[in-house]
Amino acid sequence: MKHRVRPPSSRGMTVKDDWRAWLPEEKDQVFRSYVRHLEVSYNMLSVSLDEAIELRQSGRFSKASQAVCVTPELCHRFAHPLISLLWSLGEHARHYGTVPNAAPLDPANFQGVRVQRSARRSNLLCRIVLTERSHFLYKIGTLGEMVDDLRNDFCAAAGHIASDALMDYNLEWQAVDAAHYDLNTCLRETVVLLKSFLMALPGDELGTFQATVCTQMGASHPKKLNFAQRLIRHRRITAISE
């Protein structure tokens, strides 16, 4: 049986072009490895939260409270590599001038008011004032801030639920459910960004990028993604000087 030959990767005209395109074998392995890592972490969180929600819906509040106790740690284990990957994408693009495609964030894909506001602001700036490279960096920064905020919101709400098994914290349950949904959206957006990044990445820079990801994921705390603040600050300074 003949194996179908993969065409060489090249940056497409749009994000959709990138998503439909084939990556060379080495890049494809890297892509699948990172996605698998993130998916496993997310699924562990999702399964545990679903179990807790089912227990609550059946009226077993004490059991639900006990089940939700493990979710903050699982949320951290998911958020850490996700933020690390986003930071690594941004750092490489910033230092090496990589210009991947990036579609604006859609506020309708999020549930939380704060993340919807962030997505709306990112959408507006990326459509009006940013270059393609700045668009990519700003979107990464926005997603990183979202993940960090959502992790904090999730853990705080889950902590309240776990603190008293006799109380049915309705607002807190809604908060963990919404944060879980929005974290999933951030994951999907990151996977698409990663594919477009690898499409645009020169082959001889793949090892350097992998080394950055490895170092960042192995750190106790991922570095802050301040690309968004840098870009806004730079544009404010430019506007004042003009």
C-alpha positions as CSV (number, residue, x, y, z in Angstrom):
1,M,0.0,0.0,0.0
2,K,1.5,3.4,-1.0
3,H,1.6,6.1,1.5
4,R,0.3,9.5,0.4
5,V,3.1,12.0,0.3
6,R,2.5,15.1,2.4
7,P,2.9,18.4,0.6
8,P,5.4,20.8,2.1
9,S,3.9,23.3,4.7
10,S,3.5,26.9,3.9
11,R,1.5,29.7,5.5
12,G,-1.9,29.8,4.0
13,M,-4.0,32.9,3.2
14,T,-6.3,32.3,6.1
15,V,-6.6,30.4,9.4
16,K,-9.0,28.0,7.6
17,D,-6.3,27.3,5.0
18,D,-3.8,26.6,7.7
19,W,-6.2,24.3,9.5
20,R,-7.0,22.2,6.4
21,A,-3.3,22.0,5.3
22,W,-1.0,19.1,6.1
23,L,2.1,19.6,8.3
24,P,5.4,17.9,7.5
25,E,5.9,14.8,9.6
26,E,8.2,16.3,12.2
27,K,6.0,19.4,12.7
28,D,2.9,17.2,12.8
29,Q,4.4,15.1,15.6
30,V,5.1,18.2,17.6
31,F,1.6,19.5,17.0
32,R,-0.1,16.2,18.0
33,S,2.1,15.8,21.1
34,Y,1.3,19.3,22.5
35,V,-2.4,18.9,21.7
36,R,-2.5,15.4,23.3
37,H,-0.9,16.8,26.4
38,L,-3.4,19.6,26.7
39,E,-6.4,17.3,25.9
40,V,-5.4,14.8,28.6
41,S,-5.2,17.5,31.2
42,Y,-8.4,19.1,30.2
43,N,-10.3,15.8,30.1
44,M,-9.2,14.9,33.6
45,L,-10.6,18.2,34.8
46,S,-13.8,17.8,32.8
47,V,-14.5,14.3,33.9
48,S,-14.1,15.2,37.6
49,L,-16.2,18.3,37.3
50,D,-19.0,16.4,35.4
51,E,-19.1,13.8,38.2
52,A,-19.4,16.5,40.8
53,I,-22.2,18.2,38.8
54,E,-24.1,15.0,38.4
55,L,-23.9,14.3,42.2
56,R,-25.2,17.8,42.9
57,Q,-28.1,17.4,40.4
58,S,-29.1,14.2,42.1
59,G,-29.3,16.0,45.4
60,R,-26.2,14.5,47.0
61,F,-24.6,17.8,48.0
62,S,-22.1,16.3,50.4
63,K,-20.7,13.9,47.8
64,A,-20.7,16.7,45.2
65,S,-18.7,18.8,47.6
66,Q,-16.2,16.0,48.1
67,A,-15.9,15.4,44.4
68,V,-15.3,19.1,43.6
69,C,-12.3,19.2,46.0
70,V,-9.9,17.7,43.5
71,T,-10.9,20.0,40.6
72,P,-8.8,23.1,41.6
73,E,-5.6,21.1,41.4
74,L,-6.7,19.6,38.1
75,C,-7.5,23.0,36.8
76,H,-4.0,24.2,37.6
77,R,-2.5,21.2,35.9
78,F,-4.4,22.1,32.8
79,A,-3.9,25.9,32.9
80,H,-0.2,25.7,33.5
81,P,0.8,24.0,30.2
82,L,-1.7,25.9,28.3
83,I,-0.3,29.3,29.5
84,S,3.2,27.9,29.0
85,L,2.5,27.0,25.4
86,L,0.9,30.4,24.7
87,W,3.9,32.2,26.2
88,S,6.3,30.1,24.1
89,L,4.4,30.9,20.9
90,G,4.5,34.6,21.7
91,E,8.1,34.7,22.7
92,H,9.2,32.9,19.5
93,A,7.1,35.1,17.3
94,R,8.3,38.2,19.0
95,H,12.0,37.3,18.8
96,Y,12.1,35.6,15.4
97,G,9.5,37.6,13.6
98,T,7.2,34.7,12.8
99,V,4.0,36.0,11.3
100,P,1.2,33.3,11.5
101,N,-2.4,33.8,10.6
102,A,-4.8,34.6,13.5
103,A,-8.6,35.1,13.4
104,P,-10.2,37.6,15.8
105,L,-11.8,36.2,19.0
106,D,-15.5,35.9,18.9
107,P,-17.2,37.0,22.2
108,A,-20.2,34.8,21.4
109,N,-17.9,31.7,22.0
110,F,-17.5,32.7,25.7
111,Q,-19.9,32.7,28.7
112,G,-18.3,34.8,31.3
113,V,-18.9,38.6,31.2
114,R,-15.2,39.5,31.8
115,V,-13.8,37.2,29.1
116,Q,-16.5,38.3,26.7
117,R,-15.4,41.9,27.3
118,S,-11.7,40.8,26.7
119,A,-12.7,39.0,23.5
120,R,-14.7,42.0,22.3
121,R,-11.7,44.4,22.9
122,S,-9.3,42.0,21.2
123,N,-11.6,41.6,18.3
124,L,-12.0,45.4,17.8
125,L,-8.2,46.1,18.1
126,C,-7.2,43.3,15.8
127,R,-9.7,44.4,13.1
128,I,-8.8,48.1,13.2
129,V,-5.3,48.9,14.3
130,L,-3.0,45.9,14.5
131,T,-0.6,44.5,12.0
132,E,-0.8,40.7,11.4
133,R,2.2,40.0,13.7
134,S,0.8,42.3,16.4
135,H,-2.6,40.7,16.0
136,F,-1.1,37.3,16.7
137,L,0.8,38.5,19.8
138,Y,-2.2,40.4,21.1
139,K,-4.5,37.4,20.7
140,I,-2.0,35.2,22.5
141,G,-1.7,37.7,25.4
142,T,-5.4,38.0,25.6
143,L,-5.9,34.2,25.7
144,G,-3.2,33.9,28.4
145,E,-4.8,36.5,30.6
146,M,-8.2,34.8,30.1
147,V,-6.8,31.4,31.1
148,D,-5.1,32.9,34.2
149,D,-8.3,34.7,35.3
150,L,-10.5,31.7,34.6
151,R,-8.3,29.4,36.6
152,N,-8.5,31.8,39.5
153,D,-12.2,32.1,39.2
154,F,-12.7,28.4,38.9
155,C,-10.5,27.6,41.9
156,A,-12.1,30.3,44.1
157,A,-15.6,29.1,43.4
158,A,-14.7,25.4,43.7
159,G,-13.0,26.2,47.0
160,H,-16.2,27.8,48.4
161,I,-18.2,24.7,47.3
162,A,-15.8,22.3,49.0
163,S,-15.7,24.4,52.2
164,D,-19.2,23.5,53.3
165,A,-20.8,20.2,52.2
166,L,-24.1,21.3,53.7
167,M,-24.6,24.4,51.5
168,D,-25.7,24.4,47.9
169,Y,-23.6,27.2,46.5
170,N,-25.7,27.9,43.4
171,L,-23.7,30.9,42.1
172,E,-20.4,29.2,42.7
173,W,-21.6,26.1,40.8
174,Q,-22.6,28.4,37.9
175,A,-19.2,30.0,38.1
176,V,-17.2,26.7,37.9
177,D,-19.4,25.6,35.0
178,A,-18.9,28.8,33.1
179,A,-15.2,28.9,33.7
180,H,-14.9,25.3,32.6
181,Y,-16.7,26.1,29.4
182,D,-14.5,29.2,28.7
183,L,-11.3,27.3,29.4
184,N,-12.4,24.8,26.8
185,T,-12.9,27.7,24.3
186,C,-9.4,29.0,25.2
187,L,-8.0,25.5,24.5
188,R,-9.6,25.3,21.1
189,E,-8.4,28.8,20.2
190,T,-4.8,27.8,21.2
191,V,-4.9,24.6,19.2
192,V,-5.8,26.6,16.1
193,L,-3.1,29.2,16.8
194,L,-0.5,26.4,17.3
195,K,-1.4,24.9,13.9
196,S,-1.1,28.3,12.1
197,F,2.2,29.0,14.0
198,L,3.7,25.7,12.9
199,M,2.6,26.4,9.3
200,A,4.5,29.7,9.3
201,L,7.5,28.4,11.4
202,P,10.7,27.8,9.4
203,G,11.8,24.2,9.8
204,D,15.2,25.0,11.2
205,E,13.5,26.9,14.1
206,L,11.4,24.0,15.3
207,G,14.0,22.7,17.7
208,T,14.4,26.1,19.3
209,F,10.7,26.5,19.8
210,Q,10.4,23.0,21.4
211,A,13.2,23.9,23.8
212,T,11.4,27.0,24.9
213,V,8.2,25.1,25.4
214,C,10.0,22.4,27.4
215,T,11.7,24.9,29.7
216,Q,8.5,26.9,30.2
217,M,6.3,23.8,31.0
218,G,8.9,22.6,33.4
219,A,8.9,25.9,35.4
220,S,7.0,26.0,38.7
221,H,5.0,29.0,37.5
222,P,4.6,30.1,33.8
223,K,5.8,33.6,33.0
224,K,3.2,36.3,32.7
225,L,1.9,36.9,29.2
226,N,2.1,40.7,28.9
227,F,2.2,41.0,25.1
228,A,-1.2,42.6,25.2
229,Q,-0.1,45.3,27.7
230,R,3.2,45.8,25.8
231,L,1.4,46.4,22.5
232,I,-1.2,48.8,24.0
233,R,1.5,50.7,25.9
234,H,3.6,51.0,22.7
235,R,0.7,52.3,20.7
236,R,-0.2,54.8,23.4
237,I,3.4,56.1,23.5
238,T,3.4,56.3,19.7
239,A,0.1,58.2,19.7
240,I,1.4,60.7,22.3
241,S,4.7,61.3,20.4
242,E,2.8,61.9,17.2
